[in-house]
Amino acid sequence: MRRNILFKSVYLLALEIFCSGTHLYAAEVVNRIIAVVNDEVITQSELEESMLPFVADYRVRYGEEELGDKIDEARADALNRLIEEKLLLEESKKREVDVTEKEIDERIERVKKKFKDEDEFYQVIRASGMSIAKLREKYKGQIMMRKLVNALINARVQISPTQIAAFYYGNRELFSTPKMVSFKVLLLKPTDERNLVETESLSLQVLDRLRAGESFDALVEQYSQGPNIDKGGDMDYMPEDGIIEEIKEVLSKLEVGETSGLIKTSAGFNIIRLTDRKEAGTKTLEEVTGLVRERLFQREAELTLREFVDELKEDAYIKIN
């Protein structure tokens, strides 16, 4: 699993091309050649198809003033990505990277599961202008490129214990944890039907029931208007400095398992129960070795891939029209 690093430049699945909700747009684009990469060409329709997910996202995220510039940036990035894909696929073919029919079948089956049923899957393919044969060929190319990149990374990237130790001791602050507390909260706040005084009165009644031994979780489910009701109001572990002052002050005086009195905040009336406390500290090298190895491996894998693609570009004939 650790070495199954998939390169970033090949992540637009054919599914995204014909499932974006605007797939018919690509068919309307004049299919002119916009770039030549060695013996391959990149057409306008290829470029527009690769941009569809980004364009749909940008139309939601940006206003009209920004949209044009953002789409221009996306177009330049998409063209560069397509050039790199052409080069990687060409190199995969040169090295005779093998892909079995079974691997393609498995990929198709994974995509089918994203649809309501098989009929919907084929309907979307037909609507997009994509045949099963073309889809299989596209997936074959993607699998070839991934195998090439994984083989390259496995051959070139090795992370030694010395590298792990050097990163750890040079970045110990990354592995420091602040003082943490875990607590549950039961919150009651005024409503249209219940004013502040009535809410405080009800909160005191609930507090009496807790002190009489009733279940905190059960009373949270019955009365709380706060967070995580389905978990008994459990806030899990939080840094002390990230907790509002009124509650932080009370928590500092509670023992684990102890329940507070009524705490009034801007949100309403709170009752809290401290469930655990962890002192600040730094994780040991042994505790973080796996995490550091993964981080270093990913960083080195990305650098290795970038260098490899740059080498392919240097040796390639690339013309952008």
N, C-alpha and C positions, 0 to 999 in steps of 0.2 A: 504493500500500500504506500509506503513512504516514498518509493521511487516512481510511483505512477503520476509523474508531473506532466500535465498537459499544457502545451504552450498557449499563451494568451492570444496569439494572432489567429488561431484556428478555433474559434468557439461559436461562430454563427451556424447553428444547425439548419439543415434544410427545413426542418419543422418551423423555425422562426420565419423563414422566407415565405412559406405558403400558409402560415397561420397568423400573420400579423394583423389581419383584418383589412389590409389595404393591398393585398397581393396583386389585384388586377391592374393596379397602377403601372407596374413594371412592364406589362404587356403593351402599354400604350407608348412607351418610350421609344424614340427612334433608335434602332440598335446599331449605332455607329461605333467604330473602334476608337477607344480613348487612350489605350496604352498597348505597347508591344513589349513582351517579356520573352527574350530569346525567340523561340518558335511559337509561343503562345500569344493570344491577344486577350485583352480585357475590354468588354463591350459596355456601352452605356447601361444596358439593362442589368448586367451583372452588378455594376456599381450601385444602381438605384435599389436593386433587391437587397444588397448587403446593408443598405442604409435604413431600410424600412423600420426596423425596431427602434432605431435611434430617433428617426423623424417623428414617429408616433409618440415617443416619450417626450421629446423636446416641445412638441405642440402643446403638451399639458404643462410642462415646467416653465416655459419662457413666453414672454409677451411678444407682440409683433416686432417691436424694436430690436430685441435680441435674437429673435428666431432666425433671421437671415444669416447673421454671422455664425451662429451656432451650427446651422446646417452646412455652411461652407466649411467650417472646421471638421465636421463629421465626414463630409465628402472627401476632404484631403486625407483624413485618417483612414477612411474606408478604402481609398485607392491604394494607399501604402500597404494596408493589410492584404489586399488582393494580390498585389505584386509579390509580397512575401509568400503568400500561399502558393502562387504559381511556381516560385522558385523551390519551395519545399517539396511540392508535389513532383516537380521535375527531378529533383535530387532523389526522392523516394523511388521513382521509376528507374533511374540510373543504377541505384543500388539494389534493384529488384526486391524491394520490400514485399513480402508475401502477405496477402489477405485472403482468407478462406471465405467461401460462400456462407459457411456457418456464422462467421463473425458478422457478416452483413445482415444475415437473417436475424440475428440476435439484436442488432441495432434497430432494425425495422420493427421488431416486436416491442422493444422498449418505447418507441415512438407511438405505436398503436395504442398503448396503454394510457396515453395522455388524452385519448378521445373517448367519447361516450361508448362507441362501438366501432366495429370494423367498417360498417357502411359510411359512417361519418368521416372516418379516416380517408377512404377512397374518394368521397365527395370533395373533400378539401383539396386533395391532390389534383382532381380533374379541374376544379375551379381555378387552381393556381397555374394551370398549364404545365404541370410537372407530371411526367409519366413515372411509373414504378421503375422502369429501366433507368431513367435519368436519376431518380432518387437513389437507387442502388449504386450507380456510378459515383454520385456525389459522396455517399457514405464510404464507399471504398477508398476514395481519395483521402477523406478525412482520417480514416483508420490508418492508411499508409503513412500519412504525415505524422500522426501521433506515435506510431511505432518507430519511425525514424528519430524523432525527437527524444523519445524515451531511451532508445539505444545509445544515442549520442550522450545524453546526460549520465546514464549509467556508466559509460566508459570514461567520462571525463571528470565527473564530480565525486569526490570522496571526502568525507568529513572526519577528521582525526580527533581523538580525545584531547590533543593539545589545542586544537582550534576551539573546541567546546569550552575548555577551561579558560582560555584567553578571553573569549567573549564574555563568559560569566564574570570573571574578576574585573574586567574592564567596564562592565555594565551592571554592577550589582544593584544599582538603584531600580532597575527594571524588575527585580525579583523581590523587592521590599513590599510588605503589606502593612497598611495602617492598622490602628486599633479598630476592631470590628465588634459590632453587637448584633445579635439576632433577637427579634422580639415580635410579639403579636399585638395588634391594635384593634380596639373596638371603638368605633366613632359614631356618635349621634350628633346630628346637626338640625337646626330649626327648619321647619317646612311651612308651607302655606297653611297647613292644618294644625301645626304645633309651634307655638312661639318659643322664644329663648328660655323663659322661665319654666315652661312645661317640659322643654327638652332637658334642662338641667335636672329637674325633678325625676324624670324618667331615667336619666343617666345614673342618678344616685340609687334608684331602686335596682338597676342592673348591677351596680357595684356591690350592693348589699347581697344580692344573690350569688355573686362570684365569691364573696367572702364567706358565704354560707356553704361553699363547696360545689356549686353548680359548674358544669363544664364551660370553659371559656369558649371553645369552638362552637358549642351549641348556642350560646348566647350571641356570639358573633353572627351566626347564621340567622338567628331570629331578629336581631335588632340593628346590627351594624350597617352604616351607610358609607363605610370606608373601603379601602382596597382589599383585594384578595379574600373576599368573603368565603369563597369555596375552599379556601385553605385555612380557615379559622383565623383570618386576619394576619397570617404569617408574612412578615416583611423580609424574611431571610436575613442574610448577613449584609450589613451596611456599615460603611466607614462612619465613625462617630461624628466626624466633621461635616458629614453630609446630611445630618439630621437637624430638624428645626430646633431652635434653642430651648423652648419650653420642654420638649420631650427629651432632648439630650440631657438636660439638667436632672430630670427625674431618673432617667436610665442610669446615670452615674452613681446614684444612691441605692439602686435596687440590687439585691442578690439574685442569682440565677434561679428562676422558678417563682420569683416574687411578683405580685401584682401591685400596680400603682393605685393611688387614689385618682380622683377626677382631675384631668388636666385640660384647662380651657385654652384653645388656640383659635386662630382666625377661621379654622375649618369647622370648629364645633367643640364638643366635649369628648375627650379621649380617655380611654382606660387602656393601659399597656401592661404586658407581661413579658419580662425578660426571659428569654429561653437559652441564651448562651452569650459568652463574651470571649473574644480572642485578643490577646495582646499583640502589639505591633512586633514585627520581626522580618527577617530575611530568609527566604527559602535556601536550602543548601544546594550545592552543586549536584549532588546525587538526585535531589528532588526534581531538578529542572533539566537534567541532561537530555532527556527525550525531546523536550520542548525546544531547547537550544539547538540540538542537532537538526530538528525539522526546520527551524528558522534559517539556519546557515545553509542547509541543503537547498531550500527554496531560493534563497538569495543567489547562491552559486549557480543553480540551474538556470535562473533567469539571465544571469550574466553570460553563461555559456551559450545559451540559445541566441542571445542578442549578437554575440561575437560570430556565431556560425552563420546567422542570417546576413550579417554585414559582409562576411566573406563571400557568400553566394552573390550578393548584390555587386560586389567589386568585380567579379568575374563574368557578370551577366551583361547582355545587351538590353537596356531598358530605354524605351522611348515613350514619352507621354505627349499625346497630341493636344 
